[in-house]
Amino acid sequence: MSSTYQETLKKIRSMYPNAYEKWTETDDNLLKQKFLSGASIAQLSKDFQRQTGAIRSRVRKLGLAFTDELPNNEFAKDDVNYLGTDFQFRWATIFCEREKEYLFPEPLTSYMLENYRYPSVYRWIVYEGKREQIKYAYIGTTKQLCPERLEGYLYPDSSSTNLRLHQEFRKFIEQGYQIGLESLLVEQVRMNNIVIKLNNLHSQTARTFIENLLISYYQQSGLILLNQ
């Protein structure tokens, strides 16, 4: 693990000592008991010394349903607007050749130049062994994935993000990890009864909105992000 993320974990665990520790059967039983007894997410976070996002994620995994706590200052019913959303997406592997996944820091290929010249919300994934077992991730957005954005990571200049991630990726590789790349495919975004068309992510506003939404989602789910 790189020094930067040792520091990050140290900071998180200074506030939540059990953050990212494996849940035991005893933990699960106690969590279920406390939750069904009416304990709030904030109280459970304190009791289990884990982040609220980790508590919510575990509650869902245990098959329990919950409602968020109401704010201290209640609103009149007529003042509240409800926006139901349905955001369907998946991550598509970036390939350097047909059916061969791209791994950092391999050079760009003609296949990539031909197939990935488009705007994208993307994520780097750091994994060891199986690709599905992601340890760390970085989520970003770009107006052109290849070659513009990828070259920035392969040959970083003074850009602090490019240079930082290039160095971090090199350290992860030295420790036996692999660095893969994926591009977001948006199946549908529906708000109430309106389907929002994103024009294949050509809109920077749409890309930034989705990027921030996903960063928040994965932070709440407990995945360690390399975004700062």
C-alpha positions in Angstrom: 0.0 0.0 0.0 1.4 3.4 -0.9 2.4 6.0 1.7 -0.4 8.4 0.6 -3.1 5.8 1.3 -1.5 4.6 4.4 -1.9 8.2 5.6 -5.5 8.3 4.3 -6.4 5.1 6.2 -4.6 6.4 9.3 -6.7 9.6 9.2 -10.0 7.7 8.7 -9.2 5.2 11.4 -8.3 8.0 13.8 -12.0 8.8 13.7 -13.4 5.3 12.9 -11.0 2.7 14.4 -12.8 -0.3 12.7 -13.1 1.3 9.2 -12.5 -1.3 6.5 -12.1 -4.1 9.0 -13.9 -7.4 8.1 -17.4 -7.8 9.5 -17.7 -10.8 11.8 -20.9 -12.9 12.4 -21.1 -11.4 15.9 -20.9 -7.9 14.4 -23.7 -8.7 12.0 -25.9 -10.2 14.7 -25.4 -7.2 17.0 -25.9 -4.7 14.1 -29.2 -6.4 13.2 -30.3 -6.4 16.8 -29.5 -2.7 17.4 -31.0 -1.6 14.1 -34.3 -3.5 14.6 -34.4 -1.9 18.1 -34.5 1.5 16.5 -30.9 2.7 16.7 -30.1 5.5 14.2 -27.3 5.2 11.6 -25.4 7.9 13.5 -25.6 5.9 16.7 -24.6 2.7 15.0 -21.6 4.4 13.5 -20.5 5.4 17.0 -21.2 2.0 18.4 -19.3 0.1 15.7 -16.7 2.8 15.1 -17.3 2.7 11.4 -18.2 5.3 8.8 -22.0 5.9 8.3 -21.6 4.8 4.7 -20.2 1.4 5.8 -23.1 1.0 8.3 -25.7 1.7 5.6 -24.0 -0.7 3.2 -23.9 -3.5 5.8 -27.6 -2.9 6.7 -28.6 -3.3 3.1 -26.4 -6.4 2.8 -28.2 -7.9 5.7 -31.5 -7.4 3.9 -32.8 -4.7 6.2 -34.7 -1.6 5.1 -34.2 1.8 6.7 -35.4 5.4 6.4 -33.1 8.3 6.9 -33.6 10.4 10.0 -35.7 13.5 9.6 -33.9 16.9 9.8 -34.2 18.9 13.0 -36.2 21.7 11.2 -39.1 19.9 9.6 -40.7 21.3 6.5 -44.3 21.8 5.8 -45.6 19.0 3.6 -46.5 21.4 0.8 -43.0 22.8 0.7 -41.3 19.5 -0.1 -40.6 18.4 -3.7 -39.9 14.8 -4.4 -37.6 13.8 -7.2 -37.5 10.0 -7.8 -34.5 9.0 -9.8 -33.5 5.8 -11.7 -29.9 5.9 -12.8 -28.9 2.7 -14.6 -25.2 2.3 -15.6 -22.4 -0.2 -16.0 -18.7 -0.1 -16.4 -17.1 -1.3 -19.7 -13.6 -2.6 -19.8 -11.2 -0.7 -22.0 -9.3 -3.0 -24.4 -5.9 -2.5 -26.0 -6.7 -5.2 -28.6 -9.9 -7.1 -29.3 -10.7 -9.1 -26.1 -7.4 -8.1 -24.4 -7.9 -5.7 -21.6 -5.7 -2.6 -21.2 -3.4 -2.4 -18.2 -1.4 0.6 -17.1 1.3 1.6 -18.2 1.0 -0.2 -21.6 1.3 2.2 -24.5 -1.7 3.2 -26.6 -2.5 1.0 -29.6 -4.1 1.7 -32.9 -7.1 -0.3 -31.7 -7.5 2.2 -28.8 -7.1 5.2 -31.0 -9.8 3.8 -33.3 -12.3 2.9 -30.6 -12.0 5.3 -27.7 -11.9 8.8 -29.2 -15.0 10.0 -27.3 -16.0 11.9 -24.1 -16.2 9.7 -21.1 -16.7 9.3 -17.4 -14.0 6.7 -16.6 -12.5 4.9 -13.7 -9.1 3.4 -13.0 -9.3 0.2 -10.9 -6.6 -1.2 -8.7 -6.9 -4.9 -8.1 -5.0 -8.0 -7.2 -5.9 -11.4 -8.7 -9.5 -11.2 -9.8 -10.6 -8.0 -11.6 -13.9 -7.9 -9.6 -12.0 -7.6 -6.3 -11.3 -3.9 -6.6 -9.1 -2.4 -3.8 -8.9 1.2 -4.9 -10.4 3.3 -7.7 -10.2 6.7 -9.3 -13.2 8.3 -11.1 -12.6 11.0 -13.6 -14.2 12.7 -16.7 -12.8 13.8 -20.0 -13.8 15.2 -23.3 -11.6 12.7 -25.1 -10.6 9.4 -23.4 -8.0 8.4 -26.0 -5.4 9.6 -26.8 -5.7 12.9 -24.9 -6.6 11.8 -21.4 -4.7 8.5 -21.3 -1.5 10.2 -22.6 -1.8 12.5 -19.6 -1.4 9.6 -17.2 1.3 7.8 -19.2 3.4 10.9 -19.8 2.5 13.3 -17.0 3.8 16.9 -17.1 3.2 19.5 -14.4 -0.4 18.4 -13.8 -0.6 17.5 -10.1 -3.3 14.9 -10.6 -1.7 13.2 -13.6 1.7 13.1 -11.9 0.3 11.9 -8.5 -1.7 9.1 -10.0 1.2 8.0 -12.3 3.4 7.7 -9.3 0.7 6.0 -7.2 0.0 3.5 -10.0 3.7 2.6 -10.3 3.9 1.9 -6.6 0.8 -0.3 -6.7 2.3 -2.3 -9.6 5.5 -2.8 -7.6 3.4 -4.3 -4.9 1.8 -6.8 -7.3 -1.4 -5.0 -8.2 -2.8 -4.5 -11.7 -4.3 -1.2 -12.9 -7.2 -1.5 -15.3 -9.4 1.1 -17.0 -13.1 1.2 -17.5 -15.5 3.6 -19.2 -19.0 4.4 -18.0 -22.0 3.3 -20.1 -25.2 5.0 -19.0 -28.2 2.8 -19.7 -30.8 5.3 -18.5 -31.3 8.3 -16.3 -35.0 8.9 -15.3 -36.2 11.6 -13.0 -39.9 11.0 -12.0 -41.4 10.3 -15.4 -38.9 12.2 -17.5 -36.1 10.3 -19.2 -32.9 12.5 -19.3 -30.9 12.0 -22.5 -27.2 12.7 -22.0 -26.2 12.9 -25.7 -23.5 10.2 -25.2 -21.8 12.3 -22.5 -20.8 15.1 -24.8 -22.1 17.6 -22.3 -19.5 18.6 -19.8 -22.2 19.5 -17.3 -23.7 16.0 -17.6 -20.3 14.3 -17.2 -19.4 16.4 -14.1 -22.8 15.7 -12.5 -22.4 11.9 -13.0 -18.8 12.0 -11.9 -19.7 13.7 -8.6 -22.7 11.4 -8.1 -20.5 8.3 -8.6 -17.8 9.6 -6.3 -20.3 10.2 -3.6 -21.9 6.8 -4.2 -18.7 4.8 -4.0 -17.4 6.8 -1.0 -20.6 5.8 0.8 -20.2 2.2 -0.2 -16.8 2.0 1.4 -14.6 1.7 -1.6 -11.3 3.6 -1.2 -11.1 6.3 -3.9 -7.9 7.8 -5.1 -9.7 11.1 -5.8 -8.7 14.0 -3.5 
